[in-house]
Amino acid sequence: MVSRRGWSLFALMSVLWGIPYLMIKVAGEGVSVPVLVFARTALGALVLVPIAARSGGLEPVRRHWRPLLAFTAVEILGPWALLSDAEHRLTSSMTGLLIAAVPIIGVVLARLTGDAERLGPVRWAGLLVGLAGVGVLAGPHLGGGSAWAVGEVMLVALGYAVAPMVATRRLQDLPSLHMAAGALTIAAVVYAGPAVATWPDAAPSGRVLASLGGLGLVCTALAFIVFFELIREAGTSRAMVFTYVNPAVAVVAGVLLLDEPLSGTIIASFVLILGGSVLATVRRAPAAGPVVAAPAVEVPVSEESR
């Protein structure tokens, strides 16, 4: 049974990784994509690296730098830039809903790369329902100038689905905190040069600066800390359920704070994508048998670090 503290952490986590889409939309009004990504990753790294250093040192990061670089590329370097660029043409609520297709893409990729688990009728139905939701949401935009932006967001969703596979297969020995700190540091270093080259001539507005600070300190650094606490409190499976709540937060935030439209298409796609994601990721209960204690596994960082 989840404790009161666990529910509080769950609610906080749902908000912390549900509002980045809104903040990206606002921050993109005043700074370039490289500046936005650099600010978010640098601020996050400034908070998490000292914590990781006190929690066993940074040697584990150095030992795993090659797979960590691959993880960073598909989790942050590409996705956060594509996401920031796409939101110049898409609403934050639509972007959040398209990203909700990540679990569906993850199931397909796992199947294509050797996942031996059979997909039953319920999971196949979930895949089809979720893909139908993506089609309902993206279809009206494929014939106009937003088609490129939709493609960018789907590439982001692909990267977010691949990243946990890299973490699970190549970074199991790297603690999650160190993985997050290392990935953010790598990304900040990579984007430092482009950020300097595209630095704004005039100081951005207070609204833009607040969004940049919120992205780095709240939606990245604090979010990771809360995420790890939630896993300790509620366990991995229960903790990850918040990923189904994030899109709802993104839609509500966009509608209430940015006056984005809440159309029938948004509502229908929300129901289809989220319902499909839940069905597609349902796992059958194991057959009854002798109980064997399972070893503890370090949980890889996922994007939902987004």
N, C-alpha and C positions, 0 to 999 in steps of 0.2 A: 504494500500500500504506500502510495506517495505521501510524504509528509507535507505539512503546511509550508515549510521552507522550500520543499521541492516544487510545489505549485507556484510559489512566488517566483522562483528562479525560472520556471517554465514560462510564466507570463512575461517576465522581463526579457527572456531570450527571444520570444516571439516578436516583441517590439523591436529589440536591438537589431535583428536581422530582417525585419520587415520594412523599416524606414529608410535604409540606404538608397533605395530607388528614388525616393522623394528628394533626399539630400544631393544625390548625383544630379538630378534635374536642375536644382537650384544652383549648385556650384558651377555647373557647366555654362551658366549664363555669363559668368565673369572671368573664367580662366580657361586655358587650353586643356585638352585631354591629358597631355603629359604632366602639366602642373597639378591637375586634379589627382592623378594616380600617385604622383610623387608625394604630395602632401599627405594623402591617406596612408600610404605605406610607411613613410618616414615617421609620422607621428605614432603610428602603431608600433613600429620597431623601437622607438625611443622608450616606450613604456614596457614592452615585453622582453627586450633583450636583457636589461638588468635583472628582471625577475628570473629569467632562464639561467642567467649566470650564477645566481644565488641558489638555484635548484639543480646542482650537479655540474655546473660549469658548461662551457660551450664546445668542449671537445667532441661530444657526440655529433654536433652539427658539422664540424670539419670532416669527420669520418664518413659522413653520408652526403657529401656535397654534390656528387653527380646525380643520384636520384632526386635529391632535394631541388636541384636546378630544373630537372624535368617536371617535377611537381609544381614548382613555382611558375613555369612557363604556361602550363595548362590551367592553373588555378587562379593566377594573378596577372602575369605579364600580358597575356593576350586578352583574357576575359574582361579585366577591369577597364582596359582601354576601349575595347569594342563596346562594352556596356555604356561607357560615358559618351562615346560618339553616337551610339544609337539613340540615346535619350534626347539628342537634339531634334529628332524627328518623331519620336514616339512618346506617348504619355508614360509617366512613371508606373501607373497602375497596369497598363498593357504590358510593359516590360516585366513587371513582377509576375504577372500571370504566365507569360511565355517561359520564364525561368522555372516556373512550377513543373514544367515537363521534364526536369532533370531526372527524377526517379524513373520515369518511363524510358528515357534514353539509357539510363544505367542498366535496366533490366535487359534491354536489347543487346547492349555491348557485352554484358556478362555472358549472355547466351552465345554470342558470336565468338567470344574468346575462350570458350571451354568450360563454362559453368555447366556442371553435369545435372543440375536440378531441372526436372521436367516442368515445363509451363503447362499448368492445367487450364481447364476452360475459364475459370474465374480470372486468372492472370492474363490470358489471351484477351478476354473481354475487356479487362482494364486497359491493356495496351491500345486496343481499337477505340475505346471510349475516349481515352486521353488524347490520342492523335486526332480524333474528331474534334475535340475541344480546341486543339491548336489550330486546326483548319478553320473552325468557325471564327476564331479570333484573328488569325493572320490573313485569311482569304481576302477580305475587302481591301487589304493594303498591298496585295501583290501586284496590282496593275498600275500603281502610281509610284511617286517618289519615295514612299516608305518601304518599298520592297527590299532595298539594300539594308535598311535598318533592321527589318525583321530577320534577314539573313544573318546579320551581325549577332543579334540576340540568340538565334539558334546555335551559332558557333560557340557562344558563351555557354549555353546549356550543354553542348557537347563537351567543352572543356571541363565544366563542373562535374560531368559524369565520369570523365576519364581520370580526373585527379584522385578521387578516392581509390581507384584501382591501382594507380601508381603507389599511393601511400600504403595500401594494404600489402602489395606484393614486394615492394622494395624498401619501405621505410618502417617496417614493424618494430625495429629496434630503436627507433628515434622517438623519444617522448613527444607527446602532442604539443606541449608548450614550446619545446625547442624547435619543433617543425614550424610552428606559426612564426616564432621570432626569426628563424633563419630565412623563411620564405619572404617575409616582409622586408628584411634587410637586403636580400638579393634584389628584390623588386625596386626598392628605393635607390639602390646604387645604379641599376640599369636606367631608371627614368630620371636620374639627377641631371644628366647632360641635356636631354630633350626638354626638360622643365626649364632649365636656365635659358635655353635658346628661344623658348616661347613665353618667357616670363612677361606678365602684363606691364605695359608702360606706366599705368596708373594703378593705385591701390584699389583692389576690388571692394565692392560694397560690403557693409557689415553683414548683410544677409548671406552673401557668398562666403565670407570668411567664417561665419558661424557654421555654415554647412560643411566647409572643409574641416574645421575643427571637430565637428560632430562625427564626420565620417572616420577620421583617424583615431580620435580618443574614445568615442562612445561606441560607434558601430564596428570598430575593429579591435582596439586594445581591450576595452571593457567587455565587449561581447565575447572575446575568446576566454577571458578570465571567468565570466559567468557561465560560459559553455562547459568549461572543465569542472566547475563546481556543481553544475546540474548533473553531469555524468556521475560524479561521486555520490550525489544525493539520491538520484533516481535510477541509475543504471543506463546503459547505452541505448537499449531498445526504446525505453520510455522517453529518454531525453531527445531522441531524434524525431519524435512525433511532432515537435514544434515546427518542423519544416513544412508541415501541411497547413500551418496557421499563418506563416509568413506572407503568402500571397494575399490573404484577406487583409492583413495589416497594410500591405502596399496599396491595395485598392482603396481602403478607407482613408488612408493618409492622403492619397492623391486627390480623392473627391473632396475631402473636408478642407485641406490646407492649400491645394493648388487649383481648386474649382474644376477638376477634370471631370468629364462626363461619366455618369453611371448608366450606361445603356443596357438594353436587353441583351445585346451581344456579349458585353462584359460579364453579365450575370450568368448567361448560358455557358459561356466558355469556362468561367470559374467553376461551375458545378461539374462540367465534363472533365476538365483537366485534373481537378483535385480528386474527384471521384475515381477517375481512371488511375491516378497515381496510387491511391490507397489500394485499389483492387490489384494493380499490377505488382505491388510489392508484398502482397499477402503471402505468407509461407505456411505450408501445411504443417500441422502439429506432428512431431515425430512419433513413430509407432512406439507403443509401450514396451519397455524393456528395462534392463538393469540400469540404475542410476549411476552415472559416472561423473565425478567432479571435473569440470572444465577448467583449463588453465586460464589465468587472468590475461587479457589481451589489451594492450595499449590502444586506445581509440585514435584512429587517424583523423586529422583535421579535414573537414569537408568544405566548402562556401557558402555551403550555405554561408561562407565567410564573405558575404557579399554585401 
